[in-house]
């Protein structure tokens, strides 16, 4: 699925305890959580949106989402509500 490729493209390498780990961006993590849409995923999306509200690239998330589903999808509408409430 190209969405995962795009998430990996935005990921960064972080060195932790001498080991390099690939870490998804906040936007990439949110996008994956929107796909799964389990209860805990929504809790995480709310927390991430709140913590990163000043730098969150919600437009990138919407753009990527539009490649796999409609922007009218209930998951995207819920995401938009979360982002609006986070400001």
C-alpha positions as CSV (number, residue, x, y, z in Angstrom):
1,X,0.0,0.0,0.0
2,X,1.6,3.3,-1.1
3,X,0.4,5.0,2.1
4,X,2.9,2.9,4.1
5,X,5.7,3.9,1.7
6,X,4.9,7.6,2.3
7,X,4.9,7.1,6.0
8,X,8.3,5.5,5.8
9,X,9.6,8.3,3.5
10,X,8.7,10.9,6.2
11,X,10.2,8.8,9.0
12,X,13.5,9.8,10.6
13,X,16.4,7.8,12.0
14,X,16.9,8.1,15.8
15,X,19.9,6.6,17.6
16,X,18.8,5.0,20.9
17,X,21.3,3.1,23.0
18,X,23.7,3.0,20.1
19,X,21.1,1.5,17.8
20,X,19.5,3.3,14.9
21,X,15.7,3.1,14.9
22,X,13.4,4.4,12.1
23,X,10.6,6.5,13.7
24,X,7.4,7.6,11.9
25,X,6.5,11.2,12.0
26,X,3.5,12.3,14.1
27,X,1.5,12.6,10.9
28,X,2.5,9.1,9.8
29,X,1.6,7.6,13.1
30,X,-1.8,9.4,13.1
31,X,-2.5,8.1,9.6
32,X,-1.8,4.5,10.5
33,X,-3.9,4.9,13.6
34,X,-6.8,6.3,11.5
35,X,-6.6,3.2,9.3
36,X,-6.8,0.9,12.4
37,X,-9.4,3.0,14.2
38,X,-9.5,0.9,17.3
39,X,-10.6,2.6,20.6
40,X,-7.0,3.1,21.7
41,X,-6.0,4.5,18.3
42,X,-8.6,7.3,18.8
43,X,-7.2,8.0,22.2
44,X,-3.7,8.2,20.7
45,X,-4.9,10.4,17.8
46,X,-6.5,12.9,20.3
47,X,-3.3,13.0,22.4
48,X,-1.0,13.4,19.4
49,X,-3.2,16.1,17.9
50,X,-3.3,18.0,21.2
51,X,0.5,17.7,21.8
52,X,1.4,18.7,18.3
53,X,-1.4,21.1,17.4
54,X,1.0,23.9,16.5
55,X,3.1,21.9,14.1
56,X,0.7,19.1,12.9
57,X,0.5,18.9,9.1
58,X,-3.1,17.9,8.9
59,X,-3.2,18.7,5.2
60,X,-0.6,16.0,4.6
61,X,-2.7,13.5,6.5
62,X,-5.8,14.5,4.5
63,X,-3.9,14.2,1.2
64,X,-2.6,10.7,2.0
65,X,-6.0,9.7,3.2
66,X,-7.6,10.8,0.0
67,X,-5.5,8.2,-1.8
68,X,-7.1,5.3,0.0
69,X,-10.6,6.6,1.1
70,X,-12.9,9.5,0.7
71,X,-12.5,12.6,2.8
72,X,-16.1,12.1,3.8
73,X,-15.2,8.8,5.4
74,X,-16.3,8.9,9.1
75,X,-12.7,8.3,10.2
76,X,-11.5,11.5,8.4
77,X,-14.5,13.5,9.7
78,X,-13.7,12.4,13.2
79,X,-10.0,13.3,12.7
80,X,-11.1,16.8,11.5
81,X,-13.2,17.2,14.6
82,X,-10.3,16.2,16.8
83,X,-7.9,18.7,15.0
84,X,-10.5,21.5,15.4
85,X,-10.9,20.8,19.1
86,X,-7.1,20.7,19.6
87,X,-6.5,24.3,18.6
